[in-house]
Amino acid sequence: MLSSISIFCCLATLSLSLLLHSHKTICANSNETDRLALLAIKSQLHDPLGVTSSWNNSMNLCQWTGVICGRRHQRVTRLDLRNQSIGGTLSPYVGNLSFLRYINLANNGFLGEIPPQIGRQDMLEGLVLSNNSFSGTIPTNLSRCSNLIELFVDTNYLVGEIPAAIGGLFKLERLFIFHNHITGQLPASIGNLSSLLAFDVRENILWGRIDSLVQLRNLLLLDIAFNHFSGTIPPPIFNISSLEVISLSENRFTGSLPVDTGVNLPNLRQLSPNGNNFTGSIPVSLSNASRLEMIEFSRNQFSGRVSVDFSRLKNLSWLNMGINNLGTGTANELDFINLLTNCSKLERLYFNRNRFEGELPHSVANLSSTIKQIAMGRNRISGTIPPEIRKLVSLNWLTIDRNQLTGTIPPEIGELKNLQLLNLGGNFLQGSIPSSLGNLTLL
């Protein structure tokens, strides 16, 4: 007769065996769901490089190209087919990959709509569909992907409005919708995305005010360029101290920039309000934004004297103040050129088509040797062109046309071997054209 202990041990062993068999059966069946979903996805792809040729019954699906499984349950957690020249449509069966955390199909040729079935994936953290040919609207039920951190649907052919439901994605950190055909206004619910670090909706057909953005207190990047936004910029936006990039280009904004812009944005690297209807002066406080690399103020109605202390902006590489009403007709209003000589990384300087007067400072020849383009045409600048300009060896573009320059054309300009564009017309220059200009073979 078996002892009670022996009977217990036998029953325990049997129970454990049944449990392990049941677990393996469940995992196998679940894994089978993923396998069938991936084969359904493959059936709708045009795959000229044969990237999905490994998606067959001869190997475990966790070894298929672009497929990554979790270690514990052997379920598909990542689908990464970026940069593979894949076309076709994305099958709705993608919604059956219920353990999926990350989808990256960027830089391919996918067509058709984004399957709303993706909204079933409540574990999804990243959806990257950039640079394809997806059409239709942004699925509203993406709001069910409550763990989503990255949503990149930029550079497609999407239409319709930004769904208000997206405001429920409280973990979202990066939202890129740029370069589509999205219309309408920004939903007020965008302001609920308190974790958002990067918001990029440039190159769409969005319009209206941007008041909802003032609540995004953690933003690093704000790019709403090339839309139809209007009205004034809500002042609290210029108090989001984390901001590194602000691009407002080519909209219909009005009003002026806050005088303390440079004080409240210590991390700012790019400020681009160009192509709007801004008025007032360029804030002197930009002197404090020492990390600035790019300032793009062109094509507005800024006026007055430029009093920014550019010598403190050591990383400045791009300064464009062209096509405004800058200048006061007072003495030394071109002194900002002297300050720019301390910007050793400066590559582009534009202040053409303004109202600057006074003599051209000869310190223009002391600008960084890295500078490639200088445009100061269509002002009222007098004086002469300094021969020391030959030191600007990287210069490929020099326009000083339609000013009041006198004297002769320095033959030293012929030493600027990289020069491709030279415009000195519309001045009071005298003498002959130096023969050394014949050395400028790229002109």
C-alpha positions as CSV (number, residue, x, y, z in Angstrom):
1,M,0.0,0.0,0.0
2,L,1.3,3.4,-1.0
3,S,1.9,5.8,1.9
4,S,-0.2,9.0,1.9
5,I,3.1,10.9,1.3
6,S,3.8,8.9,-1.8
7,I,0.3,9.5,-3.1
8,F,0.6,13.2,-2.5
9,C,3.9,13.4,-4.3
10,C,2.5,11.5,-7.3
11,L,-0.6,13.8,-7.5
12,A,1.6,16.9,-7.2
13,T,3.9,15.7,-10.0
14,L,0.9,14.9,-12.2
15,S,-0.7,18.3,-11.4
16,L,2.6,20.1,-12.3
17,S,2.9,18.2,-15.5
18,L,-0.7,19.1,-16.5
19,L,-0.1,22.7,-15.6
20,L,3.1,22.9,-17.7
21,H,1.4,21.2,-20.6
22,S,-1.6,23.6,-20.3
23,H,0.8,26.6,-20.2
24,K,2.7,25.4,-23.3
25,T,-0.6,24.8,-25.1
26,I,-1.9,28.3,-24.2
27,C,1.4,29.9,-25.3
28,A,1.4,27.9,-28.5
29,N,-2.1,28.9,-29.3
30,S,-1.4,32.6,-28.5
31,N,1.8,32.4,-30.6
32,E,-0.3,31.0,-33.4
33,T,-2.5,34.1,-33.3
34,D,0.5,36.2,-33.8
35,R,1.8,34.0,-36.6
36,L,-1.5,34.1,-38.5
37,A,-1.7,37.9,-38.0
38,L,1.8,38.4,-39.4
39,L,1.1,36.1,-42.4
40,A,-2.0,38.2,-43.1
41,I,0.1,41.3,-43.0
42,K,2.6,39.8,-45.4
43,S,-0.1,38.9,-47.9
44,Q,-0.9,42.6,-48.5
45,L,2.7,43.7,-48.9
46,H,4.8,44.5,-52.0
47,D,8.2,43.4,-50.8
48,P,10.8,43.8,-53.7
49,L,13.7,43.2,-51.4
50,G,12.3,40.0,-50.0
51,V,12.5,41.2,-46.4
52,T,9.6,39.1,-45.3
53,S,10.7,36.0,-47.2
54,S,11.6,34.5,-43.8
55,W,8.0,34.8,-42.7
56,N,7.1,31.1,-43.3
57,N,6.6,27.9,-41.5
58,S,10.2,26.7,-41.7
59,M,11.3,28.8,-38.6
60,N,9.9,30.2,-35.4
61,L,8.2,33.5,-36.0
62,C,10.4,35.1,-33.3
63,Q,13.3,34.6,-35.8
64,W,11.5,36.3,-38.7
65,T,13.1,39.5,-40.0
66,G,11.7,42.6,-38.3
67,V,9.9,40.6,-35.6
68,I,10.9,40.7,-32.0
69,C,9.3,38.6,-29.3
70,G,9.1,38.9,-25.5
71,R,11.3,36.5,-23.6
72,R,8.7,35.2,-21.3
73,H,5.6,34.6,-23.4
74,Q,7.2,34.5,-26.9
75,R,4.6,36.9,-28.1
76,V,5.4,39.6,-30.7
77,T,6.3,42.8,-29.0
78,R,8.0,44.8,-31.8
79,L,7.5,45.0,-35.5
80,D,10.3,46.9,-37.2
81,L,10.3,47.1,-41.0
82,R,11.6,50.6,-41.5
83,N,13.7,51.6,-44.6
84,Q,12.9,48.4,-46.5
85,S,11.2,49.7,-49.7
86,I,8.0,47.9,-48.7
87,G,4.7,48.9,-50.4
88,G,1.1,47.7,-50.2
89,T,-1.4,48.3,-47.5
90,L,-1.2,47.6,-43.8
91,S,-3.6,44.7,-42.9
92,P,-6.2,45.2,-40.2
93,Y,-4.8,42.0,-38.7
94,V,-2.1,44.1,-37.2
95,G,-4.7,44.7,-34.4
96,N,-4.5,41.0,-33.5
97,L,-0.9,41.4,-32.3
98,S,-2.1,42.1,-28.8
99,F,1.3,42.2,-27.0
100,L,2.7,44.7,-29.5
101,R,4.6,47.6,-27.9
102,Y,6.3,49.2,-30.9
103,I,5.6,49.5,-34.6
104,N,8.0,51.1,-37.0
105,L,7.2,51.1,-40.7
106,A,8.9,54.4,-41.5
107,N,10.4,55.3,-44.9
108,N,8.5,52.8,-47.0
109,G,5.7,53.0,-49.6
110,F,2.7,51.9,-47.6
111,L,-0.7,53.0,-49.1
112,G,-4.2,53.2,-47.9
113,E,-5.6,54.1,-44.5
114,I,-4.1,53.5,-41.1
115,P,-6.1,50.5,-39.8
116,P,-8.3,51.6,-36.9
117,Q,-7.7,48.1,-35.5
118,I,-4.4,49.5,-34.1
119,G,-6.6,51.1,-31.5
120,R,-7.0,47.6,-29.9
121,Q,-3.3,47.6,-28.8
122,D,-3.5,49.0,-25.3
123,M,0.2,48.0,-24.7
124,L,1.5,50.0,-27.6
125,E,4.1,52.6,-26.7
126,G,5.4,53.6,-30.1
127,L,3.7,54.0,-33.5
128,V,6.0,55.2,-36.3
129,L,4.5,55.5,-39.8
130,S,6.6,58.4,-41.0
131,N,7.4,59.0,-44.7
132,N,4.9,56.7,-46.4
133,S,1.8,57.3,-48.5
134,F,-0.9,56.6,-46.0
135,S,-4.1,58.4,-46.7
136,G,-7.5,58.9,-45.0
137,T,-7.8,60.3,-41.5
138,I,-6.0,59.8,-38.2
139,P,-8.0,57.0,-36.5
140,T,-9.9,58.4,-33.5
141,N,-9.6,55.2,-31.6
142,L,-5.8,55.6,-31.3
143,S,-6.9,57.2,-28.0
144,R,-7.4,53.7,-26.7
145,C,-3.6,53.1,-26.9
146,S,-3.3,54.6,-23.4
147,N,0.4,53.7,-23.1
148,L,1.4,55.5,-26.3
149,I,4.6,57.6,-25.9
150,E,5.5,58.2,-29.5
151,L,3.1,58.9,-32.4
152,F,4.8,59.7,-35.7
153,V,2.4,59.9,-38.7
154,D,4.3,62.7,-40.5
155,T,5.0,62.9,-44.2
156,N,2.0,61.1,-45.5
157,Y,-1.2,62.1,-47.3
158,L,-3.5,62.2,-44.2
159,V,-6.6,64.5,-44.3
160,G,-9.3,65.5,-41.8
161,E,-8.8,67.0,-38.4
162,I,-6.7,66.1,-35.5
163,P,-9.0,63.9,-33.4
164,A,-9.9,65.5,-30.1
165,A,-9.6,62.1,-28.5
166,I,-5.8,62.3,-28.9
167,G,-6.0,64.6,-25.8
168,G,-6.5,61.4,-23.8
169,L,-3.1,60.1,-24.4
170,F,-1.6,61.3,-21.2
171,K,1.7,59.5,-21.6
172,L,2.4,60.9,-25.0
173,E,5.8,62.6,-25.3
174,R,6.3,63.1,-29.1
175,L,3.5,63.9,-31.5
176,F,4.6,64.4,-35.1
177,I,1.9,65.0,-37.7
178,F,3.9,67.3,-40.0
179,H,3.8,67.4,-43.8
180,N,0.2,66.1,-44.4
181,H,-3.1,67.7,-45.4
182,I,-4.6,68.0,-42.0
183,T,-7.2,70.8,-41.7
184,G,-9.2,72.5,-38.9
185,Q,-8.2,74.0,-35.6
186,L,-6.1,72.5,-32.9
187,P,-8.5,70.7,-30.5
188,A,-8.6,72.2,-27.0
189,S,-7.8,68.7,-25.7
190,I,-4.2,69.1,-26.9
191,G,-3.6,71.0,-23.8
192,N,-4.2,67.9,-21.8
193,L,-1.0,66.3,-23.1
194,S,1.0,67.3,-20.0
195,S,3.9,64.9,-20.8
196,L,4.4,66.2,-24.3
197,L,8.0,67.1,-25.2
198,A,7.8,67.6,-29.0
199,F,4.8,68.9,-31.0
200,D,5.3,69.2,-34.7
201,V,2.4,69.9,-37.1
202,R,4.2,72.0,-39.7
203,E,3.2,71.9,-43.3
204,N,-0.5,71.3,-43.0
205,I,-3.6,73.4,-43.4
206,L,-4.4,74.2,-39.8
207,W,-5.9,77.5,-38.8
208,G,-7.2,79.5,-35.9
209,R,-5.5,80.4,-32.6
210,I,-3.0,78.3,-30.6
211,D,-4.2,79.0,-27.1
212,S,-4.4,75.3,-26.2
213,L,-0.6,75.0,-26.4
214,V,0.0,77.2,-23.3
215,Q,-0.6,74.2,-21.1
216,L,2.2,72.1,-22.5
217,R,4.7,73.1,-19.8
218,N,7.4,70.5,-20.7
219,L,7.8,71.2,-24.4
220,L,11.3,71.1,-25.9
221,L,10.2,71.5,-29.5
222,L,7.2,73.5,-30.9
223,D,6.9,73.6,-34.7
224,I,3.7,74.9,-36.2
225,A,5.3,76.4,-39.3
226,F,3.6,76.6,-42.7
227,N,0.0,76.6,-41.7
228,H,-2.7,79.3,-41.5
229,F,-2.6,80.0,-37.8
230,S,-3.5,83.6,-36.8
231,G,-4.0,86.0,-33.9
232,T,-1.4,86.9,-31.3
233,I,0.9,84.4,-29.7
234,P,-0.3,83.7,-26.1
235,P,2.4,85.2,-23.8
236,P,2.6,82.1,-21.6
237,I,4.2,80.2,-24.5
238,F,7.2,82.4,-24.1
239,N,7.4,81.3,-20.4
240,I,7.8,77.6,-21.2
241,S,11.4,77.6,-20.0
242,S,12.2,74.1,-21.3
243,L,11.7,75.1,-25.0
244,E,14.7,74.7,-27.3
245,V,13.0,75.2,-30.7
246,I,10.1,77.6,-31.5
247,S,9.2,77.6,-35.2
248,L,6.2,79.8,-36.1
249,S,7.2,80.4,-39.7
250,E,4.8,81.3,-42.5
251,N,1.6,81.8,-40.7
252,R,-0.6,84.9,-40.1
253,F,0.4,85.8,-36.6
254,T,0.3,89.4,-35.4
255,G,1.4,91.4,-32.4
256,S,4.9,91.7,-30.9
257,L,7.3,89.4,-29.1
258,P,7.5,89.8,-25.3
259,V,10.4,92.0,-24.2
260,D,11.6,89.3,-21.8
261,T,11.6,86.5,-24.4
262,G,15.4,85.8,-24.0
263,V,15.2,85.8,-20.2
264,N,12.4,83.3,-19.9
265,L,13.7,80.9,-22.6
266,P,17.3,80.1,-21.4
267,N,17.4,76.8,-23.3
268,L,16.4,78.3,-26.7
269,R,18.4,77.2,-29.7
270,Q,16.1,78.2,-32.6
271,L,13.6,81.1,-32.8
272,S,11.8,81.3,-36.1
273,P,8.8,83.7,-36.3
274,N,9.6,84.6,-39.9
275,G,6.9,85.1,-42.6
276,N,4.2,86.6,-40.4
277,N,3.0,90.0,-39.5
278,F,4.9,90.7,-36.3
279,T,5.6,94.3,-35.3
280,G,7.6,96.1,-32.7
281,S,11.3,95.7,-32.0
282,I,13.5,92.7,-31.8
283,P,13.7,92.0,-28.0
284,V,17.0,93.1,-26.5
285,S,16.6,90.2,-24.0
286,L,17.7,87.8,-26.7
287,S,21.2,88.7,-25.5
288,N,20.5,86.4,-22.6
289,A,19.6,83.4,-24.7
290,S,23.2,82.3,-24.9
291,R,22.4,78.9,-26.5
292,L,20.8,80.4,-29.6
293,E,22.0,78.9,-32.9
294,M,19.4,80.2,-35.3
295,I,17.4,83.5,-35.3
296,E,15.0,83.8,-38.3
297,F,13.0,87.1,-38.2
298,S,12.7,87.7,-41.9
299,R,9.5,88.9,-43.7
300,N,7.7,90.6,-40.9
301,Q,7.3,94.2,-39.9
302,F,9.8,94.5,-37.1
303,S,11.2,98.0,-36.7
304,G,13.6,100.1,-34.7
305,R,17.2,99.7,-33.7
306,V,18.8,96.3,-33.4
307,S,20.3,96.4,-29.9
308,V,20.8,92.7,-29.2
309,D,24.3,92.0,-27.8
310,F,25.2,89.3,-30.3
311,S,28.7,88.9,-28.8
312,R,27.1,86.8,-26.1
313,L,25.6,84.3,-28.6
314,K,28.7,82.2,-29.2
315,N,26.8,79.4,-30.9
316,L,25.0,81.6,-33.4
317,S,25.3,80.3,-37.0
318,W,22.2,81.8,-38.7
319,L,20.9,85.3,-38.3
320,N,18.2,86.5,-40.7
321,M,16.5,89.9,-40.2
322,G,15.8,90.6,-43.9
323,I,12.7,92.2,-45.3
324,N,11.5,94.2,-42.3
325,N,11.4,97.8,-41.3
326,L,14.5,97.8,-39.2
327,G,16.6,100.9,-38.9
328,T,16.1,104.3,-37.3
329,G,18.4,106.6,-39.3
330,T,20.5,107.3,-36.2
331,A,24.3,107.1,-35.9
332,N,26.0,103.8,-35.5
333,E,23.0,101.7,-36.1
334,L,25.1,99.1,-37.9
335,D,27.2,98.5,-34.8
336,F,25.6,95.1,-34.3
337,I,28.0,94.0,-37.0
338,N,30.9,94.7,-34.6
339,L,29.2,92.5,-32.0
340,L,28.8,89.6,-34.5
341,T,32.5,89.3,-35.0
342,N,32.6,87.3,-31.7
343,C,30.2,84.7,-33.2
344,S,32.8,82.2,-34.5
345,K,30.3,79.8,-35.8
346,L,28.3,82.3,-37.9
347,E,27.6,81.1,-41.4
348,R,24.7,83.2,-42.7
349,L,23.9,86.8,-42.1
350,Y,20.9,88.6,-43.8
351,F,19.7,92.1,-43.1
352,N,18.7,93.0,-46.6
353,R,15.6,95.1,-47.5
354,N,15.4,97.2,-44.4
355,R,16.0,100.9,-43.5
356,F,19.5,100.7,-42.1
357,E,21.6,103.8,-42.7
358,G,25.2,104.9,-41.9
359,E,28.6,103.7,-43.0
360,L,29.4,100.0,-43.5
361,P,31.6,99.1,-40.6
362,H,34.9,97.7,-41.8
363,S,34.6,95.1,-39.1
364,V,32.4,93.2,-41.5
365,A,35.7,91.8,-42.8
366,N,36.3,90.4,-39.3
367,L,33.2,88.2,-39.3
368,S,33.9,84.5,-38.8
369,S,35.9,82.7,-41.5
370,T,33.0,80.2,-41.6
371,I,30.5,82.7,-43.0
372,K,29.1,81.6,-46.3
373,Q,26.4,84.2,-47.1
374,I,26.0,87.9,-46.4
375,A,22.9,89.8,-47.8
376,M,22.6,93.5,-47.0
377,G,21.1,94.9,-50.2
378,R,18.3,97.4,-50.4
379,N,19.2,99.6,-47.4
380,R,20.8,103.0,-47.2
381,I,24.2,101.9,-46.3
382,S,27.1,104.3,-47.2
383,G,30.9,104.1,-47.0
384,T,33.3,101.8,-48.9
385,I,33.8,98.1,-49.3
386,P,36.9,97.1,-47.2
387,P,39.6,95.3,-49.0
388,E,40.0,93.1,-45.9
389,I,36.9,91.3,-47.0
390,R,39.2,88.9,-48.7
391,K,39.6,87.2,-45.2
392,L,36.0,85.7,-45.6
393,V,37.4,82.7,-47.5
394,S,34.2,80.6,-47.2
395,L,31.9,83.3,-48.7
396,N,29.8,82.1,-51.6
397,W,27.1,84.8,-51.6
398,L,27.6,88.6,-51.2
399,T,24.9,91.0,-52.0
400,I,25.2,94.8,-51.2
401,D,23.1,96.1,-54.0
402,R,20.9,99.2,-54.0
403,N,22.7,101.1,-51.2
404,Q,24.8,104.2,-51.2
405,L,28.3,102.8,-51.3
406,T,31.1,104.8,-52.9
407,G,34.7,104.2,-53.9
408,T,35.9,101.3,-56.0
409,I,35.4,97.6,-56.1
410,P,38.4,96.1,-54.2
411,P,40.4,93.8,-56.4
412,E,40.8,91.6,-53.2
413,I,37.3,90.3,-53.8
414,G,38.9,88.2,-56.6
415,E,40.5,86.1,-53.8
416,L,37.1,84.8,-52.6
417,K,37.4,81.6,-54.6
418,N,34.1,80.1,-53.4
419,L,32.0,83.1,-54.4
420,Q,29.0,82.1,-56.5
421,L,26.8,85.2,-56.3
422,L,28.1,88.8,-56.2
423,N,25.7,91.8,-56.5
424,L,27.0,95.3,-56.0
425,G,24.6,97.0,-58.4
426,G,22.6,100.2,-57.6
427,N,25.4,102.0,-55.7
428,F,27.7,104.9,-56.4
429,L,30.8,102.8,-57.1
430,Q,33.4,104.1,-59.5
431,G,36.3,102.9,-61.5
432,S,36.8,99.7,-63.6
433,I,35.8,96.2,-62.7
434,P,39.0,94.5,-61.3
435,S,40.4,91.9,-63.6
436,S,40.9,89.7,-60.5
437,L,37.1,89.0,-60.6
438,G,38.0,86.7,-63.6
439,N,39.5,84.3,-61.0
440,L,36.0,83.7,-59.6
441,T,35.3,80.6,-61.7
442,L,32.1,79.7,-59.7
443,L,30.5,83.1,-60.2
